[in-house]
Amino acid sequence: MKWFLSLGLSLLFLPLFSQDDAISKHFNAYLSDAQFKSVYVSPKMFDVIATSDIEKMDPEVKALIKKLRGLRVLQREGQSGVALYQEANKKLSAAKYDELMTLKENGEQIRFYTMGPGKTVQELLLMVAGPDRFLMLTMVGEIDLNAVAKLSKNLNLQGAGYLDKVKSR
Amino acid sequence: MEAINRQQIEVLLQRYFEAETDIQEERQLKAYFQQETIDPAFEKYRNLFTLTESDRHIEISDDFEEKLLASIQHTPVVRLSIRRVMAIAASITLILIAGWWGMYRTQTDATESMAMEDTYEDPEEAYRQVTAALALMSSTMDKGQQMTIQSVAPAQELGVIQMN
């Protein structure tokens, strides 16, 4: 009877053991919604990237990637993202995410959320909402916020060009 | 025997009902009633002498005894020990849990398997995506910090905050 009880209990709690990012936990429904595009890079793929010898890999990016365990992007274009932004803000603050930074740019609302204490967080989430788009991207792992902030000064990377690269599944 | 008449039958019947007839007489009666046409007054007695004849053909089937015994025998009483009851309850619970689990899995599987699937198979593509995401986050953070500086700029004019 003991083995039976333990089996039952482990079955019940199994979903709780898998640690996930905010999108898969709180915005799961949108992943199967055809209006949304999504991207996922798994921990396994991060291992592959970290050990592969990709040319011109920036050492700072590499150092960050080594400590990442997942990247997920959720994007919808062609309609206002404001309602979704408000809904997401409610969900994230209810889920004990900390607001890191909020800004407005070109009529778009942008907000960063983190999970975990200190300057090295377990999750960093960026949400952008404008009149014709909604974008949410989140990274999990051990993320040094200072290292992320420094990147753009050292690398001349264009984050805006990123959006064109988001592929549909 | 053919010459048997109405009166004689009446006498014989009377004797028959009083159980005084002998075999010879009963045969006479039987023979009489087996005729197609008889006196209508005796018609009501016909069954008494003809049914017995047809009844003779009824036989019991070979397995009659078996059937009878089977119906008489009691069905065995199943005695359940507590251990057995527990075992049955446990297996029913297990089946229920398995069923619930199976339903839960099939419901979430579709979204979950899709959600857990790598978008890129090529590590270089994935790398570009990750780099782009980092760049977007970094540049946005940078903008945020610059905006904060801009927003405090008027304060600087008032000499409250010293900026480099």
Interface residues (C-beta under 8 A of the other chain):
Chain A: M1 F4 G8 L11 S24 N28 A29 L31 S32 S38 V39 Y40 V41 S42 K44 M45 F46 V48 I49 S52 I54 M57 D58 V61 L64 I65 L68 L71 V73 M101 L103 E105 I110 F112 L124 L126 V128 L137 M139 L145 V148 A149 K150 L151 S152 K153 L155 L157 Q158 G159 A160 G161 Y162 K165 K167 R169
Chain B: M86 A90 T93 L94 I97 W101 A110 T111 M114 A115 M116 E117 D118 T119 Y120 P123 E124 A126 Y127 R128 Q129 V130 T131 A132 A133 L134 A135 L136 M137 S138 S139 T140 M141 D142 K143 G144 Q145 M147
